[in-house]
Amino acid sequence: MKLRLALAQVNPTVGDLAGNAAVVVKCAHQAQLAGAHIAIFPEMVLTGYPVEDLALRPSFQVASKSALESLARQINPQIVSIVGYLDHLAGRPQNMVAVIAGGEVKARYAKCHLPNYGVFDEYRNFVAGDSTLVVRIHGVDVGIAICEDLWIDGGITTQLAARKPGLVIVPNGSPFERAKDDVRLELVTRRAAQMNAPLAYLNMTGGQDDLVFDGDSIVVDKAGALIARAPQFEDGVMLVDVEVSTTTSKPDVIISESPVEIAQPLIPGIAQRLGDEEQMWKAIVAGLRDYVTKNGFTSVLLGLSGGIDSAVVAALAVDALGPEHVHAVAMPSKYSSEHSIADAQAMASATGLGFRVIEIQKMVDAFTGQVELSGLAEENVQARVRGTTLMGLSNQNGHLVLATGNKSELACGYSTLYGDAVGGYAPIKDIYKTDVWALARWRNRVAIEAGEVAPIPENSITKEPSAELRPDQKDSDSLPEYELLDRVLKAYVDEDLGHDALIAAGFDKELVIRVIGMVDRAEYKRRQYPPGTKVSQRAFGKDRRLPMTSKWREL
Amino acid sequence: MKLRLALAQVNPTVGDLAGNAAVVVKCAHQAQLAGAHIAIFPEMVLTGYPVEDLALRPSFQVASKSALESLARQINPQIVSIVGYLDHLAGRPQNMVAVIAGGEVKARYAKCHLPNYGVFDEYRNFVAGDSTLVVRIHGVDVGIAICEDLWIDGGITTQLAARKPGLVIVPNGSPFERAKDDVRLELVTRRAAQMNAPLAYLNMTGGQDDLVFDGDSIVVDKAGALIARAPQFEDGVMLVDVEVSTTTSKPDVIISESPVEIAQPLIPGIAQRLGDEEQMWKAIVAGLRDYVTKNGFTSVLLGLSGGIDSAVVAALAVDALGPEHVHAVAMPSKYSSEHSIADAQAMASATGLGFRVIEIQKMVDAFTGQVELSGLAEENVQARVRGTTLMGLSNQNGHLVLATGNKSELACGYSTLYGDAVGGYAPIKDIYKTDVWALARWRNRVAIEAGEVAPIPENSITKEPSAELRPDQKDSDSLPEYELLDRVLKAYVDEDLGHDALIAAGFDKELVIRVIGMVDRAEYKRRQYPPGTKVSQRAFGKDRRLPMTSKWREL
């Protein structure tokens, strides 16, 4: 027998119980009209995800539970809906899924394996469940697991397998990481084969704070063969007819015994995976768009220097919000090259974003006339005058300021605190400089292939990087060549290789000492951040929390 | 029989393996000279605590383990030392204690209960142990537990009790909270009685990042009666003779069977508890001093406005570092009152801190001449010019900038991002305004009672609070009276009471709506912080991690 599943790959907003419920109601209704028997929604779709410490707030727990009861009454009673929400067990929060049918909640399942590494803090925010759930739907015994449950070998899915489900449904809140789509498919394939049941893996989309969810929902048959796959970074409902086993076991709850027949079978689609640059670009665009809109802003503001970083951030913002919502300011000082303004102006003309020029020399002179500053302290004043100018315009006009720093320079501390680091969102803070260039070239190529104007001036891509804070300054005065630097940074920051391991990996000893020294000194520099700020690379799946006052040194 | 215990209430630094080992060697040697049989050190004394994600770095795991082996060889072989460190089990980090005697590690115990709430993230950073440890020392079966192990009812201490230890030793890294000393004593008393064994509870001192440890080490007899208690916030070794039971059970390891005799018994001391204000003051001073020194700074810089907040921060800094290491700048604008400079000057004269005046009007005029700014945007420019001035002096002279905001104004968003919020450390960010006044009065009273000059000008305490960013501005234009505001904030922020619960607690409905609105809007304002910053009240024991883009509203 086949069941028709509707996988609602949607983008909830944390805390927006009414808005998220409305999305569920609408999708379930559409799914029922399309003949689906089961509508599947992402992990904690009702509250949004991740809710972090909101989970601990009693009034929020009560509100989520009551929103679920109300949702059960509103939702189409003819379809079975699998809806994630926040419940509580004697006041202790649980990450749960409700099985809704006929206007009421028929069963509940609590996530058993709580991830508490990298970007996840679930052990902090939830109490783990400890038992499987199997519900009979149209005579099929359907097992449910939530996200991390699927990743743990010998965990709850082993217990679920022993109950011989005819179908397994897995709602997820699985953040985007580069090349994670391959890992996901391999996992889903393996688990389906282990449980000898078809598996529907449904993931959310959109940005939430510093995480991005890419969708990439997957359905496999009981041998693990891929049947259907949803596109990355797109909202929608994917309908799939799945051959299920009706050999019955002992379900916890019986919702319906009656078999079903599908009159008009659907041809399943397998969306193509995106290339590496396109994945990155779309992830950043989704994260930026949702950060702006979910925070109630309608426009952004950034400093446009003519260099590659601010040009790429401007192009991303235009793709995310449209040029009419992107405002850029060139803020030349006496050290700015002529091509800087020209390249910024070219970018504005190519994309149609709002553009103006504000000369900063008078402000800088007012500071240096009043306070004796030299060397680095004088260089930093220029960056801070720019930061104050952007924040003034932000306060005056309500734009969200975007910071334009990339991961290479932030990791090395090549940035001015309260200067170019100013901003509410930093779209490329997790992107190494070499990837920034790759993204720029990719985006221009896509435009040209579509017969559009390339958004990023060629000169911004090819010119030698410079902060232009003193005469003839180049990034290469202070940093190794980016090609080499980024390889060392990936190994030291992302992979946690130490001094000895880096040298064993073939890096030159002096280079290793230089880069480790810069990264560790940058940790110190971050002391000057507002208290509480830590090093973070969350959007691309890693969160590195280091004590500020640590005396630990690799060297 | 009695054993002499040496409780080393010391202040390790995270990552400083060599420095921490030297402290252990020195204290163990002193303890042995003083006739002690067992020297007890705090949780993870060798690595410092908390190490956060450093625990996950392979090179740090290896370094800790190798530092322990080397320490075992250096430490006085005649005394048994209980030393906390970081170990790993097949690469997975463990929070452990080693029992060292005769130049080698005789036994190891891994913490079984890992706290993962409030300021703790131990489930993220460690793998839990699962078994008790009992070692026989001079014929006495000594059980060991680590910090959280003691707090869990029905946990590992229940298993330990079943093994009938003759003495229980508990190394801790227990952060300071207001009035926590009473809770600790009650717990220690209860557990000793449950285990029917005397209990030695040893806690560390000092500041580490945004936590403060207050010492307050405690020894009770097997009935739970208090024998000895160390003073809060003071480093030192407390020697205590404890009557132990030699009824033997089945130890895991036998270190020595030979009984001991104490020739000259010690008279134990029970240090008096400090009053509420003194506890707070000393906690802030300890946190500030260690943040500055452990980060390698020698001096601090702050803006001194003549108001209460900056006056109290200056007095704290003088107590922490000495007046010669504290530099203050008055930065008057055209809206500053005459008394502002006079009061700042009076503070400088009373304490001897470094003081200068920098007029900011020219810098402000340069901005408003170049960019059209009005209202709040214009007010904020003044604060940001001050921030940029402080950072310029910091870059030029190497001082750490202190931010002077209090918890009441930060919670309500009554603060300028990149303006008065600038600084590497914010000593009173966890102190409500009414407590800031109480601290000022207390500190002056202590000075006067000691025949010293009161550090804080009376006028700074009694004047009406004002930001002085526009003519005749008062805090009360924007905020409820602080007495009332702070009560609502404590209930809403610290106790997580929602709208309904606040009204049920007797607060006026309109006031509740106003304060909740301000706090929730302030969450939005924090969007503009450098990415990664969250609301935090860590130093006083609470850490509130809220999603930035949440749409959840109490109202």
Interface residues (C-beta under 8 A of the other chain):
Chain A: T13 V14 G15 D16 L17 G19 G48 P50 V51 E52 D53 L54 L56 R57 P58 S59 F60 A63 N116 Y117 D121 Y123 R124 Q208 D209 D210 D290 Y291 K294 N295 G296 I358 E359 I360 K362 M363 D365 A366 F367 G369 Q370 V371 E372 L373 S374 L376 A377 N380 V381 R384 V385 G387 T388 T389 M391 G392 L393 S394 N395 Q396 L400 V401 A403 L417 Y418 A421 V422 G423 G424 Y425 A426 K429 D496 G498 H499 D500 A501 Y524 R527 Q528 Y529 P530 P531 G532 T533 K534 V535 S536 R538 R544 R545 L546 P547 M548 T549 S550 K551 W552 R553 E554
Chain B: T13 V14 G15 D16 L17 G19 G48 P50 V51 E52 D53 L54 L56 R57 P58 S59 F60 A63 N116 Y117 D121 Y123 R124 Q208 D209 D210 D290 Y291 K294 N295 G296 I358 E359 I360 K362 M363 D365 A366 F367 G369 Q370 V371 E372 L373 S374 L376 A377 N380 V381 R384 V385 G387 T388 T389 M391 G392 L393 S394 N395 Q396 L400 V401 A403 L417 Y418 A421 V422 G423 G424 Y425 A426 K429 D496 G498 H499 D500 A501 Y524 R527 Q528 Y529 P530 P531 G532 T533 K534 V535 S536 R538 R544 R545 L546 P547 M548 T549 S550 K551 W552 R553 E554
